[in-house]
Amino acid sequence: MKQLMFILAFFLAGSAFAAEPDELLDDPALEERAEMIDAQLRCVVCQSQSIAESNAPLAKDLRLLVRERLVAGDTDKEVIAYVVDRYGDYVLLKPPVQGNTLFLWAFPALALAAGGVGAFFFLRRPNPAPAAPISDEDEKEIDRLLEERG
């Protein structure tokens, strides 16, 4: 039973947020909004984690900035726009579809289409002709050569 509890705790610990107690807001509604915004912003140090998951000092600074803007009365969109103005669209985990991110959004579909076309041509290639049977003379020559060698 202890082992099961340990395994369960191990897997659930991965989903814990990195926000520290000194970062949390007193107002539960504002804190919930802050956590939702944190989950949408990329840690520019870690690059593959949101600021909610990262323990990097810059992620902590961004979490504090998000909370400061919320306390100041900004809406969620205003907070995100403020951070994007400072760091660019890269800070968004889901960047908007626009000219400079079009390849990013289109690449999975293009790769899938290219793979499908490649598979189509690979499967449609002609089968090689079966090898001609060995004549009796060739078989006798092979046997003779093997006897000389061995």
N, C-alpha and C positions, 0 to 999 in steps of 0.2 A: 504494500500500500504506500509506503514511504517513497519507493522508487517511482510509482505512478505520479505521485504529487510532485516529485522533483522534476520529472519529465514535463508535466503540465506547466509548472512554474517556469521552466526553461523556455518553452515555446511561447508562453504568454509574455515573457519579459521582452521579447523582440518587438512587441507592439507598443511598449511603453514610450511615452513622449519624453523628450529631453528637457522640457521646461523645468526649471529649478524653482523651489518654493519662493525664493525672493522675487521671481518674475511674475508670479500669479497675481491676478487682480482680485480685489475683494468682491466685486460684483460678479456673480456667477454667469449672468447673461453676457456681459462683456468678455469674460474669460472664454466662454464657449465660442463667441465670435472670433476672438483672437486665435484660438486653436484651429478653427476652420480656415482662417487666413494663413496661419503658419503652415498648414498642410498643403497649401497651394503654391508656396514660394520655395524655390530651390536654394539650397546652401551653395553659394558660389565657391566655397572652399572644397566641400565634399563632392559636389556636382551630381551625385546620384541620390542624394537624400534631400528631404524637405528640411526646412529650418526647424520644424517640430521634432524631427528625428535626430538632428545633428547635435553633437556636443562641442562643435568648433566655436571659438570665441566670437567670430563674426556672426554665426547663427544666433548666438545669445544676444548680440547687439541688435540684430534684426528683429528678434522676438520682442525685445524691450521697445524698439521703435514702433512696432505694430501696436503694442499696448499703449504707448504714449499717444499715438494718433487716435486710437479708439477713445481714450479718456478725454482727448481734446474735442471729441464730438464728430470725427470723420466717419463717413459710412464705410462699409467694407470695400466698395469699389474705389473710393477716394484713397483709402490706405494702400490698396494694391497699386493704384496709379502712382501714388507717391513713391513707392519702392521701385516700380518700373522706371519712373523718371530718373531715379538715381543710378540704377544698375542695368537698365535695358530689359528687353523682352526675355533675355536669357534667364533671368531670375524666376520666370514663371515655369512651373513644371509642365503646364500645357500651354505652349505659346500659341498666339492667335494665328489664324490662317491669313497670311498676307504675302506679298511678293517675295520678301526675303526669307520666309519660312515655308514657302510652297514646296520646295524639294523635300524638306523634312517631313511634311505631311504626305507627299505623293510617293516617297521612296518605298514604303512597304508594298503598296499596290504595284508599283513598277517592278520591284523584285519578284513578287509573286507571278506577275504576267511573264516576265523573262524566264522564270523557272518553268512555267507551264509550256511556253513555246519551246524551250530546250527539251523538255520531256517529250513533247509531241514529236519533234524531229528525231530524237533518240529512239523512240519506240517505232517510228515509221521507217527507219533505215532498212534497206534490204538485207535479208539473211544471206550469209556467205554460202556459196554452192558447196554441197557435200564433197568431201575428198573422193577422188576416183579410187576404186579398189586396186589393191596391189596385184600385179600380174604374177603368174606362176614363176616366170623367169626372175622377176625382182625378188620374190620370196626366197627362191633358191640361192640367189646372190647374197641376200641378207644372212641366211643360215650359214653359208660358206664363210662369210666375213666374221661372223660371231665365233665359229669354230676355230678359225685361225687366231683370233684374239685371245680366246679363253683356253 
